[in-house]
Amino acid sequence: RSVLIGALAAASGAWGQAAPLTLSCGKPTERQTAGPYFKPNSPRRAAMMESGSNAALLVVTGLVLSTECKPVANALVDFWHADEFGEYDNKGFRYRGHQFTDVQGRWRLETVLPAEYPGRARHLHVNVQAPGKSILTTQLYFPGDRRDGLYRDSLVIRVDKKDDRRIEGSFNFVVEA
């Protein structure tokens, strides 16, 4: 459990500012809409990099935990987001992919920082599903980017490191398992 305490944090403040550590198990991650651009059958991949992109690299890591703070092995984590121009690929699977957590409930995503979608804060869409359980659909946001009504502090990625070309952050999902 002490390992989990260090890994669980709530986001706050500006990008790159450390957030206070909080134990957030017990309450499932907040649900949000999938939006109009979800496509089933995304490819299995943890790196959603596309050739020719000049966008900043985004690396987000985290855990999928049960409400009892136990790691959820083999949980589905399915991401999709807009590209560096704020557009979604509705024909193929650019910036779409899924993966499964390891035995310790860990996941890792490498992609690009999505551009702002008109009327929306920068965000990542995600479905999370513990084996045999219902799907949690939500969205992840970036610190301080509150430009729309869907933004929630509880869904902010904790940004640990940021420079012009690379952003590293973390987020832990809590699901019914």
Solvent accessible surface area in square Angstrom, and as a share of the most:
residue,aa,sasa,rsa
1,R,171,0.63
2,S,90,0.58
3,V,124,0.71
4,L,19,0.10
5,I,79,0.40
6,G,48,0.46
7,A,43,0.33
8,L,0,0.00
9,A,30,0.23
10,A,50,0.38
11,A,15,0.12
12,S,49,0.32
13,G,44,0.43
14,A,66,0.51
15,W,61,0.21
16,G,40,0.38
17,Q,103,0.46
18,A,73,0.56
19,A,8,0.06
20,P,86,0.54
21,L,98,0.49
22,T,58,0.34
23,L,75,0.37
24,S,53,0.34
25,C,24,0.14
26,G,48,0.46
27,K,160,0.68
28,P,53,0.34
29,T,16,0.09
30,E,69,0.31
31,R,138,0.50
32,Q,23,0.10
33,T,73,0.42
34,A,31,0.24
35,G,28,0.27
36,P,115,0.72
37,Y,52,0.20
38,F,76,0.32
39,K,43,0.18
40,P,83,0.52
41,N,135,0.69
42,S,10,0.06
43,P,50,0.31
44,R,167,0.61
45,R,63,0.23
46,A,45,0.35
47,A,52,0.40
48,M,0,0.00
49,M,80,0.36
50,E,41,0.19
51,S,118,0.76
52,G,78,0.75
53,S,31,0.20
54,N,126,0.65
55,A,21,0.16
56,A,16,0.12
57,L,39,0.19
58,L,1,0.00
59,V,6,0.04
60,V,0,0.00
61,T,50,0.29
62,G,10,0.10
63,L,20,0.10
64,V,0,0.00
65,L,0,0.00
66,S,7,0.04
67,T,25,0.15
68,E,111,0.50
69,C,10,0.06
70,K,132,0.56
71,P,64,0.40
72,V,10,0.06
73,A,41,0.32
74,N,92,0.47
75,A,0,0.00
76,L,39,0.19
77,V,0,0.00
78,D,14,0.07
79,F,1,0.00
80,W,3,0.01
81,H,2,0.01
82,A,3,0.02
83,D,6,0.03
84,E,37,0.16
85,F,151,0.63
86,G,5,0.04
87,E,110,0.49
88,Y,25,0.10
89,D,28,0.15
90,N,90,0.46
91,K,195,0.83
92,G,25,0.24
93,F,71,0.29
94,R,92,0.34
95,Y,2,0.01
96,R,4,0.01
97,G,1,0.01
98,H,35,0.16
99,Q,17,0.07
100,F,72,0.30
101,T,8,0.04
102,D,52,0.27
103,V,127,0.73
104,Q,94,0.42
105,G,0,0.00
106,R,127,0.46
107,W,8,0.03
108,R,103,0.38
109,L,0,0.00
110,E,49,0.22
111,T,0,0.00
112,V,0,0.00
113,L,24,0.12
114,P,1,0.01
115,A,20,0.16
116,E,68,0.31
117,Y,58,0.22
118,P,109,0.68
119,G,67,0.64
120,R,37,0.13
121,A,0,0.00
122,R,60,0.22
123,H,7,0.03
124,L,0,0.00
125,H,5,0.02
126,V,0,0.00
127,N,13,0.07
128,V,0,0.00
129,Q,51,0.23
130,A,2,0.02
131,P,75,0.47
132,G,83,0.80
133,K,89,0.38
134,S,87,0.56
135,I,78,0.39
136,L,8,0.04
137,T,28,0.16
138,T,0,0.00
139,Q,0,0.00
140,L,0,0.00
141,Y,0,0.00
142,F,0,0.00
143,P,8,0.05
144,G,49,0.47
145,D,13,0.07
146,R,147,0.54
147,R,128,0.47
148,D,25,0.13
149,G,66,0.64
150,L,61,0.30
151,Y,19,0.07
152,R,94,0.34
153,D,80,0.41
154,S,73,0.47
155,L,0,0.00
156,V,8,0.04
157,I,1,0.00
158,R,43,0.16
159,V,3,0.02
160,D,78,0.40
161,K,105,0.44
162,K,97,0.41
163,D,71,0.37
164,D,128,0.66
165,R,138,0.50
166,R,77,0.28
167,I,3,0.01
168,E,48,0.21
169,G,4,0.04
170,S,26,0.17
171,F,22,0.09
172,N,21,0.11
173,F,0,0.00
174,V,4,0.02
175,V,9,0.05
176,E,106,0.47
177,A,66,0.51
